[in-house]
């Protein structure tokens, strides 16, 4: 390789995309293990989809198995996915299995996909608007069936076919918990940050706006998106835009 060669951010993103499309022995082993060990799949599902923090226990048989294969590692007293490549590959495996692809919200994302691309950019505001419509049409009459983590899963299911093959996304580990999750989407060299959270009142929502603004500062991005899941019976869904600390935040309430 030319010693003067330097990796750009877009080149790294493209390399990651190529790697994630590969079928190799390492990825085959990863997927085979979660198919062979339901308890391992359950742990990974809790971490990735439900945003739960599982305490590190060296005597836990599932944790020992996962660490032996290099899928998990210990970090600050919790177990986390070993690396970002494994994490994204696991998201893809979980969210595109046959059962998930049969869901109405996944099919809606497939059908809507062509609406959201303009000039090699994602129209994230339209994605959120359409997601709200689909969510209310499909699930609005049965809110009592949902747990809090279901909202996050449904948005990721809607998003997956939209960016499939072109972009990738990952969940920021520092904000992955039961109240707040930041999704970072890389799509043709541009990043989109979406904070997903459960509605816990106006005061908590204001705190979420401030956190997102600070996060946008860190990534030097001017616009971010706040997706709130409100399970109150008297909720008012919809979208609006605010300005905070020089940043634009588009808020969507489901």
N, C-alpha and C positions, 0 to 999 in steps of 0.2 A: 504494500500500500504506500502511496505517496506520503512522505513524512510531513508534508505541508497540509495534508488533508485534515479538515476539521468537520466534525459532525454538527449539523445544524439541528434545531429542534424538529423541523419538518422531516429531516432525514431519519432521526431517531424514531419519530412516530410512524414513519413508513416501514422501518425495519421491524418495529413491534407488530405492525399489522401483518407483515409477511410471516413472522414467527408464529403468530396466533393461528394462521391458516394452515400451518404444517401438520401433517400426520406423521408423527415420529414415535419411537418406542417410549420416550419419556411421557408424552401426553397420553398415549394409549394406556400406559400403566396407571397414570393418574385417574383416568376415567374408569378403567376396569376396577380399580380399588374401591371407588365410591359406589360402584354397582354391586360389588361382591360383599361390601360391609355396610349394611344399612345404618348402623350406629355412627359410622364415620360420616356418611352422607348427612345424617341428622345434625351432627356437630357443625359441619361446614355450612349447612343450610341456616342454622341458628346464627352463625357468625356473619354470613354474607347477606342473607335476606332479612333476617329479623333484627340484625344489629345488636345482638347480645354479646356481652363480654363473658367468656368462659375462663374461670380461674385456672391457672396452670397447676396441675397435680401430677407429679411424676409417677404416681402409682395408678393413675387412671389408664385402663387398658386401651381405650380408644385413642387417648392423647399419645401414649407410648407408640402405638401403631402408626399414627399420622406423622409423628416426629421421626420415627425410624425410616419412613419412606420420604421424608423431607418435605411433606406438605404443610406442616405447621411448624412454628417456632415460638419460643417463649419471649415475651416482651412486656416489661413492667408488671409482671405477675399474672399476665393473661396469655392465652394462646392466640396467635394471629396467623394468617396465611403467610407462608414463607416468603413469597415475593409477588410483585405486581403481575408478572406474566401468568403465574399459576392462578392468581385471583381472577383475572379477566377470563382465562380459559374456563375456570369453574363457573363463573357467572354465565358464560355462554352455554355451558353444558346444562346447567340447571334451568335456564330460562328458555332454552330451545329444545327441550326434550319433547317427546310426542304428546305427552299429557298437557304441557304448557302451551304447545302450539294449537291445541284444540280449543283453548279458552277464547271467549268472545273478544276480549280486550286485545289479545295478540293478533287475532284476525283483523281487528279494526286497524291496528298499526300497519299491517301488511297492505290493507286496502287504501289507507290514507297516504302511504309513503311518498308518492309522487307529488303531493301538494306542498311538501315542506322544503324542497330544495330550490334555491334561487341564487344563481351566480356562484355556485359552489359553496353556498352557505346554508346553514339550517335556519329556518324561520321558527325559532324557539317559542315565540309568543303564540303562533298559530298552533304549534304542537300542544302547548298547554291548554289553549282554548278548546281544541278538538278533544283532548283527553277529558276535560271537564264534562263536555257534552256526552261522550261515550260512557263515562263513569256513571253519570246520572241516568242515562237511558238504560244501561245494563244492570246497574246495581242499586240505583236510587231507591227502589221500592223495598229493599231488603237490608237496611243498614245494620240491623241487629245481628246479622250473621258475621260481621266483620270484626276482627281484632285490629288493634292499632297498626301492626306491621303489615296487614294486608294491603293497605293503601300504597306503601312503598313498592311492594312486589308487583302490584298491578301497573304502576307507572313504568317500572323497569320492563315489564312484559310488553307494554305498549311501545316503548322506546326501542327495544331490541331490534325488531324487523325494520325500523325506520333507518337506523344507522348501520345495519348489518352489511359487512363486506367493505365498507368505506371508512367508517369511524369506529372508535372504541370508547368505552367509558369505564370508570372505576369509582369506587366509593372511598372517600378520604378516611383513612383509618382513625385519624385524630377526632373526627366528628361522628364516627359510627357508633351510635348508641340508640336507646329506645325512644329518645325524644327528638334527636336531630341527626340528619344524615346529609352530607354534601356529596352530590354526584358531579363528577368532572368529566365532560365529554370532549374528546379530541376528534375533530372532524375536518379533514383536509387542511390541517395546519392551524385551525382556530379552536380555541377552548371556550366552552360554555359551562358555567357553574350554576347548578341548581341546588338550593337547599331544600330538603324535604323535611317536614316536621309535623307533629301532631298538634292540633290547635288546643292550647291551654289558656285561652283568654287574651285580652288585648295587651296586657303588660308583658306576657311572655312573647307575644308576636312582635312587639317593639324591640325586645331583646334580640329576637331572631333577625330583625332588620339590621340592627347594629352589628351583629356577628357576621352577617353576610357582607356588609359594607367593608368590614375589616379584612375579610377573606379576599374580597375583590382587590383591595389595596395590595395585599401580599402577592397576588398573581398579576398585578398591573392590568386589570381588566375593568372596563368602564361600566359594563352592564351585567347584572346577575338576575337570577330568578328564584323566587321564594314560593314553593308549593306546599300549602298547608292542607292537611286532612282534618276536617271538622266533622266529628261524629255526633254533634249535638242535633237534636231533632229540629231546632229552630234556626239552623244555620242559613247563611246567605252566601251561596256560591257565586263566583265571578272573578273578574280580573281588574286590577288597577295598577297604575305606575306612580312611584314616588321618587324624589331626589333626596339623597342622604350623603352628606360629606363628599359631594362632587360626583357621586356614583348614581347610576340609574338602577332601580330595583323594580322589576315587574312581579307583582304579587298575584298568585292564583289560589283561590280557595275552592276546594272540592267538598 
